[in-house]
Amino acid sequence: MMARWIARSMMDGAIPPGRGALRLWALWRDCQQAAELAEMLQLHDAWEESVGPARAAAEAEILAFAPEVVAAADRNLTPG
C-alpha cells in the first residue's frame, strides 16, 4: 500500500521523482524484493548522477515508470 501511495504521489506531483524513487527503493525488502522497486533504485542512481537537462530526463524516466509500481502494487493487493 505504501509503495502504491508513493508512486501515485510522484505521478500527482506531491513527491519529487528523485525522493520518491529513493523512498520506493527503501520498501524493497518489505515488498518481497519486487523487481519494480529494484528498477526504481537504478532510476534513482541515474537521477543522482545527473545534472541539468540529464536530471530532468532522469526525472521523466522515474515518472514514466511509476505506473508500473502502481500496477504491481495493485496486483499484490488484489486477493486471490
ABEGO torsion letter per residue (X at the ends): XAAAAAAAAAAAGABBAAAAAAAAAAAAAAAGGBAAAAAAAAAAAAAAABBEAAAAAAAAAAAAAAAAAAAAAAAAABBX
